Amino acid sequence: MIELHGLTKRYGRHTIFADLDLTIPTGQVVGIIGPSGAGKSTLLRSLNLLEQPDAGTLTIDGVSVACPHIDEKAKFALRQQSAMVFQHFNLFRQKTVLENVAEGLLIVKKLPKAEAEAQALAQLDAVGLSAYRNYYPGQLSGGQKQRVGIARGLAMNAGTLLLDEPTSALDPELVADILDILRGVVHKVDKTVVLISHEMRFVREVADRVLFFADGQILEDGTPEDVFVHPQHPKTREFIGRFQ
Amino acid sequence: MGKKLIDPHVILTDLGALMSALPTTLIITLIATIVGLLLGLLLAVIKRNQVPVVHQVTAVIVSFVRGTPLIVQLYLSFYGIPILLQYLNGWYGTHFNVNAINPLWFVLIAFGLHEAAYDSEFIRAALNAVDTGEIEAASSLGMTRWQTYRRIIIPEAFVVALPTLGNAFIGLMKNTSLAFVVSVVDMTAKGQIVAGSNYRYFEVYIALAIIYWALTIITERLLAIIERAITQYQRSERLTPVPTLHRWRTFSRGIEHD
């Protein structure tokens, strides 16, 4: 379960979002849609403290932090409650595919090397890349890199998966592959998922709940049916209209 | 004309004599390099994180070291440290025997600080060159700041900094010839002693030039080997053509492209 109370983020005098409240029950798949620059990514990145909120409290699966004065221990505890898949993959370029996936298991979970590698290999197998275990990220296509990114996130076995526009840096013909994998992940695994995407049909298909986020606020919050078919807010209607 | 203008045999015998001081030259170079790298990394991290007070103090030290000649720093170390120790003896009742200190210590301290000041700037630039996305990925996995430095940032920064650090190492190796000013017998000092006894100055300097040059060539080769080893990931061939990916779920293509 994810709970935000009064979460606020500012850059200097510019407020990204203020006094945001949100509760996401365990296992719910939440899609966040909205115009670029609305703060969707900042919100998602706040959930694992890659962005430090300026006020409010944030709780994921019982681990709580009160912003802005977060002590280091609480920060690392909270981060381990979620795994993140990045828009630009952010793979470790000097590490092989297998090492990328094993890194968190080895260093954060402190598993023995053989155990970490076995688990990493199982994750790679699940995304169809075990044959590439000894390649470096620079040798892979964008789609393959994102598969590694997904395997790396899933390997940590956190209760929450954060997906930050996982297909927007990919060539159009590779998008379907990644969506296939994500569909499998979202359906198969009993995880809380927060997804930011511009792939509207995908969001509509996999999400249990859709948030329309604009101007630093949740303007619409409902089932995919509610938001995509019967949007209430004029801005939501205008935004959805552009994707029809 | 009973005496040859240049005597090649003297060069050869001089080479042998100079070799006895080679370990001193290498010890100064290696220790100053290690001190320089470790202290330089510390200074770079302090500057990067703008650690209050410490940051200002270290900035002054770096500025001082870069703003004064190495030979002056050697003299300051040679004369200044004994004075400092005598003050300590006076204030805290310690019993440093100032006259028993091996002058090599003054050289190591001066060279170590000198290298640290320069290396810190090279290292800082290299640390800044590391992809922030990878640092964020490490953070999101739950790695601590130190784990991220050790596993991700330092190995990547090392690749960037290696050519510059290699240059600094070669420069340092030759600068050790200044150690003689504080009575440490490195190779150059040894050369002056040898030439002083046989009056064959030109030959000894040829011999010295040969040794320094050879050391530099060996270093360049070693650096090339290290560089090859740590940039393996860059040279691995891109897989072309990209193999058809395994697909375990069929999915109607129409849905996801808006």
Interface residues (C-beta under 8 A of the other chain):
Chain A: N48 L49 L50 E72 F76 R79 Q80 S82 A83 M84 F86 H88 F89 N90 L91 F92 R93 Q94 K95 E103 G104 I107 V108 G128 Y135 Y136 P137 G138 Q139 L140 S141 G143 Q144 R152 M156 P172 V175 A176 D177 L179 D180 R183 G184 E199 M200 R201 F202 E205 F243
Chain B: D131 G133 E134 E136 A137 A138 S139 S140 L141 G142 M143 T144 R145 Q147 R151 I152 P155 E156 V159 I230 Q232 Y233 Q234 S236 E237 R238 L239 V242 L245 H246 R247 W248 R249 F251 R253 I255 E256 H257 D258
